[in-house]
Amino acid sequence: MKNKIYISGPITGLPQKEVEQIFSRIADNLNSSGWEAVNPLNNGLPAEASYNEHMLRDLDMLAECRAIFMLKGWERSKGARIEFAEAVARKMTIMFE
């Protein structure tokens, strides 16, 4: 079974198309490197769900992973900082773009 890796990075306030392209490219790269990429853009919630609903679902998805991949600019994202702190608390493997 492949190791799951969660992709974390800035989403809110950025152009949706650009975010989708970045997360998709990283997911493809991770998948071809033997990981099973978990993309928070595919969390099953409608786009109009609240920020908190998205974060709770994303943290549930993160909890199913062994590692997290931090995209460039993650430090400026409140959600990515929360996900990073959770990964540290869970002693997960952390990789950076």
ZANUDREN-847482 format. One record per atom (N, C-alpha, C): residue in one letter; chain; atom name; x, y, z. Coordinates in nm, 2 decimals, always signed. Example, Ala and Ser with C-alpha at 12.3 -4.5 7.8 and 13.67 -1.06 7.14 Angstrom:
% residues 2
+---------+--------+-------+--------+--------+--------+
! residuo ! cadena ! atomo !     c1 !     c2 !     c3 !
+---------+--------+-------+--------+--------+--------+
!       A !      A !     N !  +1.32 !  -0.57 !  +0.78 !
!       A !      A !    CA !  +1.23 !  -0.45 !  +0.78 !
!       A !      A !     C !  +1.32 !  -0.33 !  +0.78 !
!       S !      A !     N !  +1.28 !  -0.22 !  +0.71 !
!       S !      A !    CA !  +1.37 !  -0.11 !  +0.71 !
!       S !      A !     C !  +1.29 !  +0.00 !  +0.79 !
+---------+--------+-------+--------+--------+--------+
This chain:
% residues 97
+---------+--------+-------+--------+--------+--------+
! residuo ! cadena ! atomo !     c1 !     c2 !     c3 !
+---------+--------+-------+--------+--------+--------+
!       M !      A !     N !  +0.08 !  -0.12 !  +0.00 !
!       M !      A !    CA !  +0.00 !  +0.00 !  +0.00 !
!       M !      A !     C !  +0.09 !  +0.13 !  +0.00 !
!       K !      A !     N !  +0.05 !  +0.22 !  -0.08 !
!       K !      A !    CA !  +0.13 !  +0.35 !  -0.09 !
!       K !      A !     C !  +0.11 !  +0.43 !  +0.04 !
!       N !      A !     N !  +0.21 !  +0.51 !  +0.07 !
!       N !      A !    CA !  +0.20 !  +0.60 !  +0.18 !
!       N !      A !     C !  +0.13 !  +0.72 !  +0.14 !
!       K !      A !     N !  +0.03 !  +0.77 !  +0.22 !
!       K !      A !    CA !  -0.05 !  +0.89 !  +0.19 !
!       K !      A !     C !  +0.03 !  +1.01 !  +0.23 !
!       I !      A !     N !  +0.03 !  +1.11 !  +0.14 !
!       I !      A !    CA !  +0.09 !  +1.24 !  +0.18 !
!       I !      A !     C !  -0.01 !  +1.35 !  +0.14 !
!       Y !      A !     N !  -0.03 !  +1.44 !  +0.24 !
!       Y !      A !    CA !  -0.13 !  +1.55 !  +0.23 !
!       Y !      A !     C !  -0.06 !  +1.67 !  +0.17 !
!       I !      A !     N !  -0.12 !  +1.74 !  +0.08 !
!       I !      A !    CA !  -0.06 !  +1.86 !  +0.02 !
!       I !      A !     C !  -0.12 !  +1.98 !  +0.09 !
!       S !      A !     N !  -0.03 !  +2.07 !  +0.14 !
!       S !      A !    CA !  -0.07 !  +2.18 !  +0.22 !
!       S !      A !     C !  -0.01 !  +2.31 !  +0.16 !
!       G !      A !     N !  -0.09 !  +2.41 !  +0.14 !
!       G !      A !    CA !  -0.04 !  +2.54 !  +0.09 !
!       G !      A !     C !  -0.15 !  +2.64 !  +0.08 !
!       P !      A !     N !  -0.12 !  +2.76 !  +0.04 !
!       P !      A !    CA !  -0.21 !  +2.87 !  +0.03 !
!       P !      A !     C !  -0.32 !  +2.84 !  -0.07 !
!       I !      A !     N !  -0.45 !  +2.87 !  -0.03 !
!       I !      A !    CA !  -0.56 !  +2.85 !  -0.12 !
!       I !      A !     C !  -0.65 !  +2.98 !  -0.12 !
!       T !      A !     N !  -0.69 !  +3.02 !  +0.00 !
!       T !      A !    CA !  -0.78 !  +3.13 !  +0.02 !
!       T !      A !     C !  -0.72 !  +3.26 !  -0.04 !
!       G !      A !     N !  -0.80 !  +3.33 !  -0.12 !
!       G !      A !    CA !  -0.76 !  +3.45 !  -0.17 !
!       G !      A !     C !  -0.68 !  +3.45 !  -0.30 !
!       L !      A !     N !  -0.65 !  +3.33 !  -0.35 !
!       L !      A !    CA !  -0.57 !  +3.31 !  -0.47 !
!       L !      A !     C !  -0.66 !  +3.27 !  -0.58 !
!       P !      A !     N !  -0.63 !  +3.30 !  -0.71 !
!       P !      A !    CA !  -0.71 !  +3.26 !  -0.82 !
!       P !      A !     C !  -0.73 !  +3.11 !  -0.82 !
!       Q !      A !     N !  -0.86 !  +3.06 !  -0.83 !
!       Q !      A !    CA !  -0.89 !  +2.92 !  -0.82 !
!       Q !      A !     C !  -0.82 !  +2.84 !  -0.92 !
!       K !      A !     N !  -0.82 !  +2.88 !  -1.04 !
!       K !      A !    CA !  -0.75 !  +2.81 !  -1.15 !
!       K !      A !     C !  -0.60 !  +2.79 !  -1.12 !
!       E !      A !     N !  -0.54 !  +2.89 !  -1.07 !
!       E !      A !    CA !  -0.39 !  +2.88 !  -1.04 !
!       E !      A !     C !  -0.37 !  +2.78 !  -0.93 !
!       V !      A !     N !  -0.46 !  +2.78 !  -0.83 !
!       V !      A !    CA !  -0.44 !  +2.69 !  -0.71 !
!       V !      A !     C !  -0.47 !  +2.55 !  -0.76 !
!       E !      A !     N !  -0.57 !  +2.53 !  -0.84 !
!       E !      A !    CA !  -0.60 !  +2.39 !  -0.89 !
!       E !      A !     C !  -0.48 !  +2.34 !  -0.97 !
!       Q !      A !     N !  -0.42 !  +2.42 !  -1.05 !
!       Q !      A !    CA !  -0.30 !  +2.38 !  -1.14 !
!       Q !      A !     C !  -0.18 !  +2.34 !  -1.05 !
!       I !      A !     N !  -0.15 !  +2.42 !  -0.95 !
!       I !      A !    CA !  -0.04 !  +2.39 !  -0.86 !
!       I !      A !     C !  -0.06 !  +2.26 !  -0.78 !
!       F !      A !     N !  -0.18 !  +2.25 !  -0.72 !
!       F !      A !    CA !  -0.21 !  +2.13 !  -0.64 !
!       F !      A !     C !  -0.21 !  +2.01 !  -0.73 !
!       S !      A !     N !  -0.26 !  +2.02 !  -0.85 !
!       S !      A !    CA !  -0.27 !  +1.90 !  -0.94 !
!       S !      A !     C !  -0.13 !  +1.86 !  -0.98 !
!       R !      A !     N !  -0.04 !  +1.96 !  -1.02 !
!       R !      A !    CA !  +0.09 !  +1.93 !  -1.06 !
!       R !      A !     C !  +0.17 !  +1.86 !  -0.95 !
!       I !      A !     N !  +0.16 !  +1.91 !  -0.83 !
!       I !      A !    CA !  +0.23 !  +1.85 !  -0.71 !
!       I !      A !     C !  +0.17 !  +1.71 !  -0.69 !
!       A !      A !     N !  +0.04 !  +1.69 !  -0.69 !
!       A !      A !    CA !  -0.02 !  +1.56 !  -0.67 !
!       A !      A !     C !  +0.04 !  +1.46 !  -0.78 !
!       D !      A !     N !  +0.05 !  +1.50 !  -0.90 !
!       D !      A !    CA !  +0.10 !  +1.42 !  -1.01 !
!       D !      A !     C !  +0.25 !  +1.38 !  -0.98 !
!       N !      A !     N !  +0.33 !  +1.48 !  -0.94 !
!       N !      A !    CA !  +0.47 !  +1.45 !  -0.90 !
!       N !      A !     C !  +0.48 !  +1.35 !  -0.79 !
!       L !      A !     N !  +0.40 !  +1.38 !  -0.68 !
!       L !      A !    CA !  +0.41 !  +1.29 !  -0.57 !
!       L !      A !     C !  +0.36 !  +1.15 !  -0.60 !
!       N !      A !     N !  +0.25 !  +1.14 !  -0.68 !
!       N !      A !    CA !  +0.20 !  +1.00 !  -0.72 !
!       N !      A !     C !  +0.30 !  +0.93 !  -0.80 !
!       S !      A !     N !  +0.37 !  +1.00 !  -0.89 !
!       S !      A !    CA !  +0.47 !  +0.93 !  -0.97 !
!       S !      A !     C !  +0.60 !  +0.90 !  -0.89 !
!       S !      A !     N !  +0.61 !  +0.95 !  -0.77 !
!       S !      A !    CA !  +0.73 !  +0.92 !  -0.69 !
!       S !      A !     C !  +0.69 !  +0.81 !  -0.58 !
!       G !      A !     N !  +0.58 !  +0.75 !  -0.60 !
!       G !      A !    CA !  +0.54 !  +0.64 !  -0.51 !
!       G !      A !     C !  +0.45 !  +0.68 !  -0.39 !
!       W !      A !     N !  +0.41 !  +0.80 !  -0.38 !
!       W !      A !    CA !  +0.32 !  +0.84 !  -0.28 !
!       W !      A !     C !  +0.18 !  +0.83 !  -0.33 !
!       E !      A !     N !  +0.08 !  +0.84 !  -0.24 !
!       E !      A !    CA !  -0.06 !  +0.85 !  -0.27 !
!       E !      A !     C !  -0.09 !  +0.99 !  -0.22 !
!       A !      A !     N !  -0.10 !  +1.09 !  -0.31 !
!       A !      A !    CA !  -0.12 !  +1.23 !  -0.28 !
!       A !      A !     C !  -0.27 !  +1.25 !  -0.24 !
!       V !      A !     N !  -0.29 !  +1.33 !  -0.13 !
!       V !      A !    CA !  -0.42 !  +1.36 !  -0.08 !
!       V !      A !     C !  -0.43 !  +1.51 !  -0.10 !
!       N !      A !     N !  -0.52 !  +1.55 !  -0.19 !
!       N !      A !    CA !  -0.54 !  +1.69 !  -0.23 !
!       N !      A !     C !  -0.66 !  +1.75 !  -0.16 !
!       P !      A !     N !  -0.64 !  +1.85 !  -0.08 !
!       P !      A !    CA !  -0.75 !  +1.91 !  +0.00 !
!       P !      A !     C !  -0.86 !  +1.98 !  -0.09 !
!       L !      A !     N !  -0.82 !  +2.01 !  -0.22 !
!       L !      A !    CA !  -0.92 !  +2.06 !  -0.31 !
!       L !      A !     C !  -1.02 !  +1.96 !  -0.35 !
!       N !      A !     N !  -0.99 !  +1.83 !  -0.32 !
!       N !      A !    CA !  -1.09 !  +1.72 !  -0.34 !
!       N !      A !     C !  -1.15 !  +1.67 !  -0.21 !
!       N !      A !     N !  -1.18 !  +1.76 !  -0.12 !
!       N !      A !    CA !  -1.23 !  +1.71 !  +0.01 !
!       N !      A !     C !  -1.38 !  +1.68 !  +0.01 !
!       G !      A !     N !  -1.44 !  +1.69 !  -0.10 !
!       G !      A !    CA !  -1.58 !  +1.65 !  -0.11 !
!       G !      A !     C !  -1.69 !  +1.76 !  -0.07 !
!       L !      A !     N !  -1.64 !  +1.87 !  -0.02 !
!       L !      A !    CA !  -1.73 !  +1.97 !  +0.02 !
!       L !      A !     C !  -1.75 !  +2.07 !  -0.09 !
!       P !      A !     N !  -1.87 !  +2.13 !  -0.10 !
!       P !      A !    CA !  -1.89 !  +2.24 !  -0.20 !
!       P !      A !     C !  -1.81 !  +2.36 !  -0.17 !
!       A !      A !     N !  -1.77 !  +2.43 !  -0.28 !
!       A !      A !    CA !  -1.68 !  +2.55 !  -0.27 !
!       A !      A !     C !  -1.74 !  +2.65 !  -0.17 !
!       E !      A !     N !  -1.88 !  +2.66 !  -0.16 !
!       E !      A !    CA !  -1.94 !  +2.76 !  -0.08 !
!       E !      A !     C !  -1.95 !  +2.72 !  +0.07 !
!       A !      A !     N !  -1.90 !  +2.60 !  +0.10 !
!       A !      A !    CA !  -1.89 !  +2.56 !  +0.25 !
!       A !      A !     C !  -1.80 !  +2.66 !  +0.32 !
!       S !      A !     N !  -1.82 !  +2.67 !  +0.45 !
!       S !      A !    CA !  -1.75 !  +2.77 !  +0.53 !
!       S !      A !     C !  -1.60 !  +2.73 !  +0.54 !
!       Y !      A !     N !  -1.52 !  +2.83 !  +0.57 !
!       Y !      A !    CA !  -1.38 !  +2.81 !  +0.59 !
!       Y !      A !     C !  -1.36 !  +2.70 !  +0.70 !
!       N !      A !     N !  -1.43 !  +2.71 !  +0.81 !
!       N !      A !    CA !  -1.42 !  +2.62 !  +0.92 !
!       N !      A !     C !  -1.46 !  +2.48 !  +0.88 !
!       E !      A !     N !  -1.56 !  +2.47 !  +0.80 !
!       E !      A !    CA !  -1.60 !  +2.33 !  +0.75 !
!       E !      A !     C !  -1.49 !  +2.27 !  +0.66 !
!       H !      A !     N !  -1.43 !  +2.35 !  +0.58 !
!       H !      A !    CA !  -1.32 !  +2.30 !  +0.49 !
!       H !      A !     C !  -1.20 !  +2.26 !  +0.58 !
!       M !      A !     N !  -1.17 !  +2.35 !  +0.68 !
!       M !      A !    CA !  -1.05 !  +2.31 !  +0.76 !
!       M !      A !     C !  -1.07 !  +2.18 !  +0.84 !
!       L !      A !     N !  -1.19 !  +2.17 !  +0.90 !
!       L !      A !    CA !  -1.22 !  +2.04 !  +0.97 !
!       L !      A !     C !  -1.21 !  +1.92 !  +0.88 !
!       R !      A !     N !  -1.26 !  +1.93 !  +0.76 !
!       R !      A !    CA !  -1.26 !  +1.82 !  +0.67 !
!       R !      A !     C !  -1.11 !  +1.79 !  +0.63 !
!       D !      A !     N !  -1.04 !  +1.90 !  +0.60 !
!       D !      A !    CA !  -0.90 !  +1.89 !  +0.56 !
!       D !      A !     C !  -0.81 !  +1.83 !  +0.68 !
!       L !      A !     N !  -0.84 !  +1.86 !  +0.80 !
!       L !      A !    CA !  -0.76 !  +1.80 !  +0.91 !
!       L !      A !     C !  -0.80 !  +1.66 !  +0.93 !
!       D !      A !     N !  -0.92 !  +1.62 !  +0.90 !
!       D !      A !    CA !  -0.96 !  +1.47 !  +0.90 !
!       D !      A !     C !  -0.88 !  +1.40 !  +0.79 !
!       M !      A !     N !  -0.86 !  +1.46 !  +0.67 !
!       M !      A !    CA !  -0.79 !  +1.40 !  +0.56 !
!       M !      A !     C !  -0.64 !  +1.39 !  +0.60 !
!       L !      A !     N !  -0.59 !  +1.49 !  +0.66 !
!       L !      A !    CA !  -0.45 !  +1.49 !  +0.71 !
!       L !      A !     C !  -0.42 !  +1.38 !  +0.81 !
!       A !      A !     N !  -0.52 !  +1.36 !  +0.89 !
!       A !      A !    CA !  -0.50 !  +1.25 !  +1.00 !
!       A !      A !     C !  -0.49 !  +1.11 !  +0.94 !
!       E !      A !     N !  -0.53 !  +1.10 !  +0.81 !
!       E !      A !    CA !  -0.52 !  +0.97 !  +0.75 !
!       E !      A !     C !  -0.38 !  +0.95 !  +0.67 !
!       C !      A !     N !  -0.30 !  +1.05 !  +0.68 !
!       C !      A !    CA !  -0.17 !  +1.05 !  +0.61 !
!       C !      A !     C !  -0.05 !  +1.02 !  +0.70 !
!       R !      A !     N !  +0.06 !  +0.98 !  +0.63 !
!       R !      A !    CA !  +0.18 !  +0.96 !  +0.71 !
!       R !      A !     C !  +0.28 !  +1.08 !  +0.69 !
!       A !      A !     N !  +0.25 !  +1.16 !  +0.59 !
!       A !      A !    CA !  +0.34 !  +1.28 !  +0.56 !
!       A !      A !     C !  +0.26 !  +1.40 !  +0.51 !
!       I !      A !     N !  +0.33 !  +1.51 !  +0.51 !
!       I !      A !    CA !  +0.27 !  +1.63 !  +0.46 !
!       I !      A !     C !  +0.37 !  +1.70 !  +0.37 !
!       F !      A !     N !  +0.32 !  +1.76 !  +0.26 !
!       F !      A !    CA !  +0.40 !  +1.83 !  +0.16 !
!       F !      A !     C !  +0.36 !  +1.98 !  +0.17 !
!       M !      A !     N !  +0.45 !  +2.06 !  +0.21 !
!       M !      A !    CA !  +0.43 !  +2.20 !  +0.22 !
!       M !      A !     C !  +0.47 !  +2.28 !  +0.10 !
!       L !      A !     N !  +0.37 !  +2.34 !  +0.04 !
!       L !      A !    CA !  +0.39 !  +2.42 !  -0.09 !
!       L !      A !     C !  +0.46 !  +2.55 !  -0.05 !
!       K !      A !     N !  +0.53 !  +2.61 !  -0.15 !
!       K !      A !    CA !  +0.59 !  +2.75 !  -0.13 !
!       K !      A !     C !  +0.48 !  +2.84 !  -0.08 !
!       G !      A !     N !  +0.51 !  +2.93 !  +0.01 !
!       G !      A !    CA !  +0.42 !  +3.03 !  +0.06 !
!       G !      A !     C !  +0.33 !  +2.98 !  +0.17 !
!       W !      A !     N !  +0.35 !  +2.86 !  +0.22 !
!       W !      A !    CA !  +0.26 !  +2.80 !  +0.32 !
!       W !      A !     C !  +0.26 !  +2.88 !  +0.45 !
!       E !      A !     N !  +0.38 !  +2.95 !  +0.47 !
!       E !      A !    CA !  +0.39 !  +3.03 !  +0.60 !
!       E !      A !     C !  +0.29 !  +3.14 !  +0.60 !
!       R !      A !     N !  +0.24 !  +3.19 !  +0.49 !
!       R !      A !    CA !  +0.15 !  +3.30 !  +0.48 !
!       R !      A !     C !  +0.01 !  +3.26 !  +0.48 !
!       S !      A !     N !  -0.02 !  +3.13 !  +0.50 !
!       S !      A !    CA !  -0.15 !  +3.07 !  +0.49 !
!       S !      A !     C !  -0.19 !  +3.03 !  +0.63 !
!       K !      A !     N !  -0.30 !  +3.08 !  +0.69 !
!       K !      A !    CA !  -0.34 !  +3.04 !  +0.82 !
!       K !      A !     C !  -0.37 !  +2.89 !  +0.83 !
!       G !      A !     N !  -0.45 !  +2.84 !  +0.72 !
!       G !      A !    CA !  -0.48 !  +2.70 !  +0.72 !
!       G !      A !     C !  -0.36 !  +2.61 !  +0.71 !
!       A !      A !     N !  -0.26 !  +2.65 !  +0.63 !
!       A !      A !    CA !  -0.14 !  +2.57 !  +0.61 !
!       A !      A !     C !  -0.06 !  +2.57 !  +0.74 !
!       R !      A !     N !  -0.06 !  +2.68 !  +0.81 !
!       R !      A !    CA !  +0.01 !  +2.68 !  +0.94 !
!       R !      A !     C !  -0.05 !  +2.59 !  +1.04 !
!       I !      A !     N !  -0.19 !  +2.58 !  +1.04 !
!       I !      A !    CA !  -0.26 !  +2.49 !  +1.13 !
!       I !      A !     C !  -0.23 !  +2.35 !  +1.09 !
!       E !      A !     N !  -0.23 !  +2.32 !  +0.96 !
!       E !      A !    CA !  -0.20 !  +2.18 !  +0.91 !
!       E !      A !     C !  -0.05 !  +2.14 !  +0.95 !
!       F !      A !     N !  +0.04 !  +2.24 !  +0.93 !
!       F !      A !    CA !  +0.18 !  +2.21 !  +0.97 !
!       F !      A !     C !  +0.19 !  +2.18 !  +1.12 !
!       A !      A !     N !  +0.13 !  +2.26 !  +1.20 !
!       A !      A !    CA !  +0.13 !  +2.24 !  +1.35 !
!       A !      A !     C !  +0.07 !  +2.10 !  +1.38 !
!       E !      A !     N !  -0.03 !  +2.06 !  +1.31 !
!       E !      A !    CA !  -0.09 !  +1.93 !  +1.34 !
!       E !      A !     C !  +0.00 !  +1.82 !  +1.29 !
!       A !      A !     N !  +0.07 !  +1.84 !  +1.18 !
!       A !      A !    CA !  +0.17 !  +1.74 !  +1.13 !
!       A !      A !     C !  +0.28 !  +1.72 !  +1.23 !
!       V !      A !     N !  +0.33 !  +1.84 !  +1.28 !
!       V !      A !    CA !  +0.44 !  +1.83 !  +1.39 !
!       V !      A !     C !  +0.39 !  +1.76 !  +1.51 !
!       A !      A !     N !  +0.27 !  +1.79 !  +1.56 !
!       A !      A !    CA !  +0.22 !  +1.72 !  +1.67 !
!       A !      A !     C !  +0.20 !  +1.57 !  +1.65 !
!       R !      A !     N !  +0.17 !  +1.53 !  +1.53 !
!       R !      A !    CA !  +0.16 !  +1.39 !  +1.50 !
!       R !      A !     C !  +0.29 !  +1.32 !  +1.46 !
!       K !      A !     N !  +0.40 !  +1.40 !  +1.46 !
!       K !      A !    CA !  +0.53 !  +1.35 !  +1.43 !
!       K !      A !     C !  +0.53 !  +1.29 !  +1.29 !
!       M !      A !     N !  +0.46 !  +1.36 !  +1.19 !
!       M !      A !    CA !  +0.46 !  +1.31 !  +1.06 !
!       M !      A !     C !  +0.58 !  +1.35 !  +0.98 !
!       T !      A !     N !  +0.61 !  +1.28 !  +0.87 !
!       T !      A !    CA !  +0.72 !  +1.33 !  +0.78 !
!       T !      A !     C !  +0.67 !  +1.46 !  +0.72 !
!       I !      A !     N !  +0.76 !  +1.56 !  +0.72 !
!       I !      A !    CA !  +0.73 !  +1.69 !  +0.66 !
!       I !      A !     C !  +0.83 !  +1.72 !  +0.55 !
!       M !      A !     N !  +0.77 !  +1.74 !  +0.43 !
!       M !      A !    CA !  +0.85 !  +1.78 !  +0.31 !
!       M !      A !     C !  +0.81 !  +1.92 !  +0.26 !
!       F !      A !     N !  +0.91 !  +1.98 !  +0.20 !
!       F !      A !    CA !  +0.89 !  +2.12 !  +0.16 !
!       F !      A !     C !  +0.92 !  +2.13 !  +0.01 !
!       E !      A !     N !  +0.84 !  +2.22 !  -0.06 !
!       E !      A !    CA !  +0.86 !  +2.24 !  -0.20 !
!       E !      A !     C !  +0.99 !  +2.32 !  -0.22 !
+---------+--------+-------+--------+--------+--------+
